[in-house]
C-alpha cells in the first residue's frame, strides 16, 4: 500500500508516544481509537481526521495544533514559531507536567501582552494572570499591603472575622 503524505506525522507521533513512555495500546486506549488504526497512522498508512488528532494530542499532552500542522491540516507557515515553541516546551523531558503548563501560561501571557491571540486548541486551561497582576512589593521586598484592608475600604474579597 502506498504511503500517504503523513509519514512525518506518524514518525512524530511514535516519537512523542515513546517520550511519554506509552505503549501503542496504552495510547490507543487513552485516545479512544483502535490499536490497529493508531498503528497505521504511525506507519503513515492512514491520514487521521482533526478530531482523532485532537484526541491523540490530548492523550499525549501535546498541542493539537502541532499535529494539525504536521498532518497538513493547518498551513505550516501559520504561527510556526508559536507552534515550535510550544512543542519544545511540551517535549522537554527534564520538566514536570506542572512546570510545562506554567511555562506555557507565561508564554501565552507575554503573547497576549504583545497583541497576539490565545490558543485555539485550549492547551493552556488554567487562567493566565493579566500582565502586571503579580503581587507588588514594598521597598523592603515584603508584599505590599492590599489597598482598603486596614482602612476599611471595600476590596470585594472575603474578610476574616475575629472569633
Buried (B, 14 or more C-beta within 10 A) or exposed (E): EEEBEBEEBBBBBBEBBEBBEBEBEBBBBBBEBEBEBBBBBBBBBBBBEEEBBBBBBBBBBBBBBBBBBBBBBBEEEEBEEBBEBBBEBBBEEEBEEEEBBBBBBBBBBEBBEEEEEEBEBEBBEEEBEEEEEEEEEEEEEEEEEEEEEEEEEEEEEEEEEEE
